[in-house]
């Protein structure tokens, strides 16, 4: 490839290879779970789990444990706290989610403060904004295991999850165990949040979880096509972000590149904005055509 597209050493770098693998897995899982998150209108729950994941990650970093394990513990713990409320109505779920969100932010701020006052360096950057280039190779098996588990949950519960996402009342009337399906979905969501937190940081994980699926849903209303489109958009955004972050090291004289999470989120936002503007343009064209037809 030309030097102006890909800097030399990109494909041979072990850090880049690890980033592409981890980022790709996180993008796939976030896309699959994210489509159902968009359909269920539970983006707020995903954001809350990102904050509980930050709590777990900062806590584990404080005691010298792999932050991914902390992300998982925090996200799963947040899921348990929200589901333990037993609330079924949307307003009650939002209240329970808000309470969990507030408590987790408080704990995360405490742990991050303690991280920065100890010998741990770069903890805040790693937890909040990710450091996929610096992720230890030993983390890869855990990433793959979480990804496979999350996909298995979605595959097993696919049809009842789809029905309950579109119309919980009709699904419950049809005999679908809506509460059990919701718990399975929340567990898959917790794993997806943990992986996206590792890739782009806890504070930006919602962008990877919601951005590509929301863009895909605007392109097509068919769930299977939306899943495939979200996966493609997620992988494209993540891998392009990794490439731009790698190349950005040559843009400055001090050889300090820009964060990979910035580029991933920027690509996701740009894609969503482009699709949104295209949809707006098409609506205006249809409106103009209908107006002209009526006038004629």
N, C-alpha and C positions, 0 to 999 in steps of 0.2 A: 504494500500500500504506500502511496505517496507520504512523504515525511509530514506534510502539512495536515494530513488526515490522522495518521497514527504515528506517534513518536517511536523511535527505535527501542526495542526491548519490551514492548507492551505485552506481547504474547508469551515471552520467555520469563517474565517476572513472576516468581511464586506468590508475591503479594497480590498481583493482579489476578492470577488464576484463582486464588482463594476468594477474592472479592467478587469475581464473576460467578463462581459457584454459589457462594452464600447469598449474594444478591439475587441470583436467578431463582433459587429455591424460595427465598422470602417473597419475591415478586409473584411467583406462581401461587403460593398458598394465600397470600394477601388478595390476589385477584379472585380466586375461587370463593373464599370466605367473604370477601368484600362485596361480591354481587348480591349475596343473600343479605348482607348488612344493609345495602342500599334498598333492596326490596322490602326489608322489614323496618326501614326507617330507624335504624338503631346506630347511626353514626355517633351519637352522643355517648352511647355505651362503649363503642370502640375507643373514643377519646378518653373516657374514664379509665378503661383498662390500660391504656398507654401510660397514664399517670401512676396506676398501681404497679405496672411493670417497672417504671422508673424507681418506685420505692424499693421493690425487690432487688433491682439491679444495683442501686446505690448501696443497699444494705449488704449484699454479697461482696461487692467491691471493697467495702470497709473491712471485712474480715478476710480478704484475700482469696475469695472464691470466684470462679468464672461468672461474669455478669449475666451470661445467657441463662444460667440456672436461676439467677435472681429474677430475670425478666419473666421466666415461666412461673416461678413461685408467686411473684407479685400479681401477674395477670390471672392465674388460676384462683388465687386468694380473693382477688377482686370479684371474679365471677361468682365464687361461693357466697361472698357477702351480699351481692345484689340478688342472687337467686334465693338466698335464705330468707329474704323479706317476705317471700310468698305472694308478692303483689302481682296481679294479672292486668290491671288497668294501666293504660299508657301513662297517665298522669302520676300514678303511684310509682311506676317503674322509674320515671324521670326523677322523682324525689329521692328514691333509694339510690339511684345512680349519682345524684348530686352530693348526697351525704358521703358516699364512698369516695367520690372524687375529692372532696374537701379534706377528708382525713388522710388520703394518700399523698396529696400535695404537701401537707404539713409534715408527714414523716419523711418524704423525699427531700424536702428542704433541710431537715435535720441531718439526715445521712450524708447529703452532699456537702453540708458544712463540715461535718466531721471528716469526710474524705479529703477535703481541701486543706484541713489543718493537720493531717497526718502525712506520712511519707508517700502516700499514694499520689502519683502525678498523672495529670490528664484525666482524672476520674470524671469530672463534670462534663468535659468534652465527649468522653466515651459514652456516658450514660445518656445525655440529653441529645447529642447530635451524631452519635455513632462514630465508629472508627473501623470500618470494614476492611481497610487495608492492613490494619494492625491486629486483626483477629487471629488468635492462635490456631494452627492447623488442627490441634486436637479438638477444636469446637465443631469441625465439619461433621463427624458422625452424629453428634447430638442434633445438629441442624437438620440433617437428612431424616433422622428418626422422628423429630417433631413434625417435619413436613409430611412424611408418609402417614403418621398417625392422624394428622388433621385432615388429609385427603380421604383417609379411610372412613373417618367419622361422617364427612359430607357425603361420601358415596353410599354408605349404609343407610343414612337418613335422608337421602336425596328427595324422593317423592313426597313423603310426609312433610319434610322441611319446606319444600316448594309450596305445597298446599297451605301450610300454616303461615307461610310468609305472605302469600297473596290474600288470604282471608282466614284469620284464626277462628272466627266464629263458625264458618262453614266447615272448616277442618275438624273442629271439636264436635260439631253435630254429626259428622261422618264417622266418628269413632276414633279419630287420630289422637294419640296421647300428646296433646299440644305442649304440656308442661315438660314432659320427658324430652320431646324433640327440641324444645327451647334450651334445655340444659345441655343437650349434646351440641347444639349450635354454639352456645356460649363457650363451651370447652374448646371447640375448634377455633373460635374467635380469639380465645386467650392464647393459644399456640401461635396463631397468625400475628397477633400483636407482639408477642415475644420475638418472633423472627424479624418482623419489620423494625422493631426497636433495635435489634442488633445491626441491621443493615443501615438505617438512616437515623437512629437515635429515637428515644422515647418521645421526645417533644414533637418530632416530625413523622412519627410512624403512621399517624392517621392519614397523611397525604398518600402514602403508598397503599394503605388499606382501602381508601375511599376514592382517590383520584382516578385510577384506571377503570375500576368498575363503573363509576358514575359516568365517565366518558363513553364506555361501552354501551351502557343502558340508553344513552341518548342516541347512539347510532342504530341500535336494533332493540326491539321489544321481545324477541325470542330469547329465552333464558340460555339455551345451549350456545347460540351464537354470541350472546353477551359474555358468557364464560370464556369462550375462545378469544374473543376480541380483548377482554380484560387481561387475559394471560399474555397475549401478544403485546399489548400496550405496556403492561408492567415490566416485562422482560426488556423491551426496547428502551424504556425510560431508565431502568436500572443500569443496563449495560452501557448505554450512551453516557449516563452520568459518570460511570467508572472511567470510561475513555476520556471524557473531558477533564475529569479531576487529574488523571495521569498526565494528560497533555499540558494542563495548566501549570505544572511545575517548571515548564520552559518559558512561561509568559513573564516571569519575574526574575530579576537579577539575583535575588537571594535564594532561588530554587525552592521556595515554599509555595506549593500548589494550593488551590482553593479546596474546601471540603467537598467530598463526594456527595454528601447528603444535600448540599445546596444545589448541585447540578441535577440530581435525581428529581428533587421537588420542582425545580425550575422547568424541566422537561415535561413533567406530569401536568403542571399548571398550563404550560404553553399548548399542550395537546388538547386539554379540556377547553381552553379559551378558543382555540381554532375551531373545534367541533361546535361549540356554542355559537360562535359568529356565523358559521356555515348554516346552522339550523335557523338562526335569525334571518339570514339572507333568503333562505328558501321560503320561510313563512311570509316574508314581504313579497316575494315573487308570486306566491299563490294568492295573496291578498290583492295584489295588483291585477292578476289575471281574472279573479272573480269580479272585481270592481269593473274592469273593462267589459266583461261579459254581460253584467247587469246593465251597464250604461248603453250597450249595443241593443 
